[in-house]
Amino acid sequence: MLLLILPFENDAQDINGLLKDAQQLESAFKEPEALQKYLDIIRVQPNNLTALIKISELYSILGKHQGTKDKQKEYYGNARVYAQKALSVNANSSDANVVMALAMGRMALISSGDEKIKAVKDVKSYSEKGVQLDPNNYKAYHVLAKWHYEVSDLNSVEKWLVKVAYEALPKASLDEAIKFYEKSRQLNPSFLLNYLELAKSYHRKDNDKKAVELLETMLKMPVKMSEDNNIKAKGRKLLEEYR
């Protein structure tokens, strides 16, 4: 019996070791290396939900930094594929729904026409489900807030296209964006990107005093992810503009 159990125990130990390595690489701002480590995990354990979710998230994050639109689409396409795999493992995982919303959101930003409209629609449905499944998931609120921020600012042609796709124009408002960004901030006060997006929302609301306050707070906060340095650089530029 012992001989039958040991190989499975060893596999579990290997997976746990790989997960720990991947998390350490992320903490060291080495996202490409972390992505490869998570991919190693699913080669051994294809239905590892944690790894599938992280792979999707990292493809979305790294896709922003690719040099061409085609390369970005490739990364966001991979993000969508692995999010779908995560959802096939557990459709009721809040994080799996959030990474799908994130992948579709990134795809929407670089797409046009029907592809853009479908992506926009998916962002809302998956982020709302993420919130429904876990009311404490700060990333779900952040993505939902971003949806409201972007859709509430569509031009007339884009609004018409969305109306056709939805059969009725979806309700989106700047106030809802601010509400969800604020909820995300309440749940995770150290999430720098949320401060940047919330500041932009208050600026559009003609409340530059609040926007400046948020940016000043953000710039004093510690860097926890490699993306945070870029976020702070953008924040400094906005601060000069809003003051």
Secondary structure as UniProt FT lines:
FT   HELIX           2..27
FT   TURN            28..29
FT   HELIX           31..44
FT   TURN            46..47
FT   HELIX           49..63
FT   TURN            64..65
FT   HELIX           69..89
FT   TURN            91..92
FT   HELIX           94..110
FT   HELIX           113..133
FT   TURN            135..136
FT   HELIX           138..151
FT   TURN            152..153
FT   HELIX           156..166
FT   HELIX           174..187
FT   TURN            189..190
FT   HELIX           192..204
FT   TURN            205..206
FT   HELIX           208..219
FT   HELIX           227..242
//
